[in-house]
Amino acid sequence: MLQRNHQYGKVTALNPPFRLGYRPALDGLRALAVLAVIGLHIGVIPGGYIGVDVFFVLSGFLITSLLLTEHATTGSISLRDFYRRRALRLAPALVAYLMVGSLATIAGGTTAQRHDLPLVALSVATYWTNWGEALGAWNTSAVFQHCWSLAIEEQFYLVWPVVLVWLSARRVDVRRLAIMLAGGALLVAGWRAVLSFGSSQDRVYFGTDTRLDPILIGCTIAALAHGGILGRARRFGAAAVVVGGAVLAGVLAWGHADDDVMIRIGLSVVALSAALIVVGLILCPDQPIARILSTRPFVAVGRISYGLYLWHILAVRMFNGQEFTALTQLAVVALSFALALGSYVIIERPFLAMKGRLRETPISPEMAASTS
């Protein structure tokens, strides 16, 4: 993928590197994903849980694109800067949420939840909450249950940059990398299907080893893009968005997370459908759906989607035990946005500014801010 110019001591790419830049439609897609999750928790979107899988695909694509772009243009990947960027992006809001969520658990949790709170809080702070859920190891407060997806992402990103550096040192090009990633996604999906026949649904749904395929699929898209392969399918971009969107719309309306078929097959279909949408938005940024997702309201919601995902559970739990009405649903949504916006302005944005001063890579500040 790279060759070294010994005369001048510079690293140059054999082919011009793929430059993603900032694609506002991807922020718009992130907005739809978080709104689906909120819709699930207020009882209006049965299949809203698939918003997490869309997040996984987007995250795999954006993070891997960032890493591959850095390697293609500088000849290396700074692990120190990568982990600093991740910490500055995610940790401040998570720490604030952990403090507030702990107080909420002490005030309104069950005796068992208060007893297990120190261990649960530690698992949230160190990103392994999902395994507590998978193995039933503790009584998780309701305000922390959704942190399982953050844990899976961070477990993967603790390892993935190191693996990518190792593969780059062995001159594994991006096309072979794409094959390896796709094979990994297939293995994870197969393992989930096999394990679902003899294990609890919690073990299958929350385990890192059974839920990595959407992230790996997103990484595969990034490798294909940097290998120049995706560009050949440009004429199918608009159709990919329509097909992927139609599948996800059907799951949102009728899918249920506790359905065995959904766990064994449906989650893989969801991940592939989300990947089709991402590919289509990349290849055809001027198509009607991409233009809609690029409008200011969608982009604005996408920018605060991390905070919305974190804080909306507190708003939901304020009405715990009550039947949701249209009025309470609106109240939950309004409070969720107020908390997320406050988190973004007061907590996240100052640290994002610090993140932007780290080692520069050829991506826009907007893209860097959106990789969560």
N, C-alpha and C positions, 0 to 999 in steps of 0.2 A: 504494500500500500504506500510505503514511503521509500524514498531514496535519499542518500546523504551526498551533498555536494561538497567533496573534500577540499576543493580549491577555496571555497568561501566559507566552509564550516556551517552551511545552512541546511535545513531539512526542507525538502520540497515534496509535494505529492506527485505520484505518477499520473494521476488524473486530478483535475480540479475538485476540491472537496465539496461535498453537498452542503449547501448553506440553507438551513431552514429559515433563519430569521424569525421575526415575530409573526405568527399567524393568529389574528384575533378570533377567527372562527374556532380555534381550539379552546380558547377561553370560553367562548359561547357554549361549546360542547361540555366543558367542565361545569358551566352553570346548569345545564339541563341535568347533569348527573347528580349534583347536590340537591337540586329541587326534587328530583325523583326520590332521593333518600328521605328528605323532609316529608314528602307526600306519603311515603310508606308509614312514617311514624305518626302522622296525624290521621291515618286511616282512609286516604283517598286514592292511593296508587298501590294496588296489591303487589306488583312486581318491582317496587321502587328500590329494593335491595340491589338490583343490578347496576345501580349508579356506582356502587363500589367497584364493580368489575370494569366499568368504563374508566373510572379513576385509575385503576391498575394499568390498563392498556395505555392510557395517555401518559402516565408516569414513566412506564418502561420506555416509551418512544422518546419523550422529551429528555429524560436523563441520559439515555444512551446516545442520543443525537448530540447532546452537549459534550459528552466524553469523547465521542468519535471526532467531532469537530475540533476539539482541543488537540487531540493526537494528530489529526491530519495537518494542522496548521503550525503546531509547535514541535511536533515530534515526541511529545511526552504527555503524560497525564499527572497532574499534581494531586496526589491523594490527600495531602494536607489541606489544600484549598477546597477540594471537593467536600471533605467532611466538615470543614468550617462553614461552607456555604449551606450544607444541609442543617447544621446546628443553628445557624442564624435564621434560617427560614422557618424551622419547625419548633425549636425548643422554647422560645419566649412565650408564644401563645399557649403551648402545651403546659408549661410550668404554671402560668396564670390559671388555666382551666383546672389543673390538678389541685391547686389550692382551693379554688371555689368549689369544685366537685367534692373535695374531702369535707369541707364545712357542710355542704348539703347532705352528705351521707351521715355525718355525725348528728345533724339536726333531724333528718327525716328517714334515715335508713333503718333496717331491721337490726335486731341485736346481733345476728350472725354477720351481717354486712359491716357493722361497726367493728366487730371483733376481727374480721379479716381485712379491714381497711389498710393497715400498714403494708401488708404483703401486696395487696392489689395496687396501692399507690406506687410501690416500688416497681411493680411490673409495668405500670403505665409509663413511669419515668424512664425505664430502661428498655422499653419496647419488647416485651414478651407476654403481653396480656392475652394474646390469642391462645397460647398454650394452656393458660388457666381455664379459659372457656372450653377448649378442646377436650381437656382431661377432667373437667369438673373439679379442679383442685381447690377452689375456694368459692365463697359466696360473693360474687361481684356486685357492687352497687350498680344500679341501673344507669347512673350517670357516666359510668366508665365502660360499659359493655361495647360501645361502638369503637373503642380504641383498638380493637383487635386488628382492624385493617391497617392502621398506622404501624402497628407492630410488625406485620408481615412485610410491608414495604421497607421498613428500616432494617429488618433482618437481611433482606435481599441486598439492599444498598450498602450494608456493611461489608459484604463479600464481593459484589459484582465489580466494582472498580478495580479491586486487587486482581481478580480473575482476568479482567480485560487488559490490564497492564502485563500480566504474565503471558497472555495469548499474543499480545503485540510484540513482546520480546522474542517470541518464537515465530514471528512473521506470518501469523494466521491472518489472511486477508479478510475483508468484510463479507465476501460471498461465502467463504467457508464458515465464517462466524454466523451468518444468517442460517446456514444449514444446521449448525450445532444448536443454535437457540430454538429453532423450530422443532428439532428433535427433542430438546429438553421439554418444551411445552407439551409435545405429544406424550412423552413419558409421564409427566405430571398428571395430565388428563386421564391417561390409562390407569395410573395408580389410584386416582380418586375413584374411578369407576369400580375397580377391583375391591378397594377397601370398603366401599359403601355396602357391600354385601355382608360384611361381618362386623362392622364397627358402628358406633353410635353416629347419628347425624352431626352432633356437635364436633366429634373428632374429625369427621370428613370435611365439614364446612369451615372450621376454624384453623385446621392444621396448616402450617407453612408448607409442608411437603405436598399438600393436596390443593393449594390455592395459588401457586406461583404461575400457573400457565398464562393468565392474562398479562402479567408483567413481562413474561418471556416473549409473548406474542408482540407486545409493544416494542421490546428490544429488537425483535426480528424485523419489524417494519423499519426501524432506524437503520439497521445494518443493510437492508435491501435498498433503502434510499441512498445511503452513502456508497453503495456498490454500483449505483447507476441503473439498477434493475427496475425500480418502480416507475421511472420515467417512461418506460416502454408501454405501460398500461394507461397512459394519460387519457386516452379516448374513452376508457371505461370508468373514469373517476366519478362523474355525475351519477352513473348507474350504481356504482358501489355505495354511494351515500344513500340512495333511495332504497336499495335492497337491505343494507344494514339497518337503516332507520325503521323500515317496515317490520323487520324481525324484532327489534328491540321494543317497538311500540306494542306488538302483540304480547311480548313477555310482560311488559309493564302493566298491561290491562288484565292479563289472566294468569301470569306465573306466580307460583308460591314456592318459597324457599325450602319448605319442608317436604316437597314432592320428590320422591326417589328418582324419577325420570329427570327432573330438573338438575338434581345433584350429579347424576351419572353422565348425562348427555347435555342437558340444557345449558349449564354453565359454560361449557366449551363453545356451544353455539353462540351464546351471548358474547363471549370474548372475541370470537371471529367476526361477529357482526359489528362490534365496536371497532375492531381493526379495519373493517371495510370502510366505515365512516371516516376514520382518521386518514386512511389512504386517500379517499375521495376528496377530503377537504384540503389535503396537501397538494394533490395533483391538479385540482380544479378550484382554485380559490375564488374564481369569479362566478361560480354557479349560483343559482338563486338561494339554495339552502345555506351555502357558505356566506353569502352576503347578509342573510338574515341573522345568522349566528355572530356575525361581525359587528352588528349594530351595538350602539352604546349600552343599552340595558343589559344585554346578554354578557358583554365583555365586563361590565361593572360587577355583575354577580359572579362571574368567573374569577375575577381578581380576589374576591373575598370568600371564595368557596371553601378554603381551608378552615377559616374561622367559622363559617356557617356550619360546616360538618362538625366541628368541635362543640360549638356552643348551643346548637339547636336542641340538643337532648335536654339541657337544663330547662329550656322553655317548655318542652313537651312534658317533663316530669312535674312542672308546676301544676298541671291539670291531671296528674296521675290519679286513677280511680274514678274519674268523671267520664261520662260519655261525651265524645267530641260532637260539638254542634258547629254549624258554619261560623258562628261568632267566635267560639274558642279556637277553631282552626285558624281563623284570621289573626287572632291574638297571638297564637304560637308563632306564626310566620312573621308577624311584625316584631315580636320580641326577639326572635332568632336573628333577624336582620339588624336590629339595634345592637345586640350583643356582638355580632360579627363585625359590624362597622366600627364599633368602639374598640374592639380588639385590634382591627387592622390599623386604625389611625393612632391609637395610643401605644400599642405594644409592638405590632409587627413592623410597621413602616420604618421606625427608626433603625431596627436591626437589618431590614432590607437595604437601607442606605449603606450600612457597614458592609454588608455582603457584596454590594456593587463595587467596593474599593479593593476587593481581593483580585488576584491574578486575572487579567483580562483574557477573555476568549472571544472569538469572532461571532458573538450572538448579541442580540439587542438586550438592553436592560429589561424590557418587558418579558422576553422569553426567560431570562434568568429568574425573574420574580415569579414566573408562573410554574416553575418546575418544583412541584411539591410532592 
